[in-house]
Amino acid sequence: SADRPLIGRKALVTAGPTHEPIDPVRFIANRSSGKQGYAIAAALHDMGADVTLVSGPTTLPTPAGVQRIDVETAREMLAACRRALPVDIAVCVAAVGDWRPTAPSTVKLKKTPVTPRALELIENPDILAEISRPGPERPQLVVGFAAETDAHLADAVHKRQRKGCDWLVANDVSPGADIFGSAENQVSLVSEAGVDPWPRMPKNAVAARLATLIARHLVGDG
Ligand code: C5P
């Protein structure tokens, strides 16, 4: 129907941070509340999509009608995303840890005798790049997010190409912009067509606008 143009479509959304264990009580994490990703999952559901939300640890309630899969690490997130495929739409909003400790300790590390100690890190898989890779299971539309600390839109243009996604939503996370954990966001939509800066608006409004564009792209409606 006109107000639910995504009925019959499947969507995958990643959201929140990942936690990469150092030992049983410590981890490396990214700064992410999950609000923007959860709002996108809710907006896609409102438009009729069958939504799977793969979420790192957050304190947010599951949006009504959305199937949520909880994960902690980047590798768990990738595995959960693979299990959710095939989908028509993938929106990768999660702040995935780029690295993880090479060999997490199975026992809590002691402060003594050696302080501080170096932490050896290894690169995590890039979930967005994996999902974007051409193949039979590639979603029709893959959307990534990119947190940039200032007017790094040129980087976002290159990042879209490097990751292989269709659209990249670049958001301004400069200290003065007050975005992390906030209810508002200021983004630019980077696509093959160019860079479209959106005004600052509530994260729910960013989600609704993005969902509308997604629906229009997929079904020429909404
Ligand atoms: O390269 P950067 O981390 O800025 O890219 C951000 C985008 O890539 C986001 O869409 C994020 O969800 C995704 N990403 C990912 N897996 C990673 C790193 C980033 O899916 N390991």
Residues whose N, C-alpha, C, O or C-beta is under 5 A from the ligand:
A	BS01	C5P	C92 V93 A94 A95 V96 G97 D98 N124 P125 D126 I127 L128 G144 F145 A146 A147
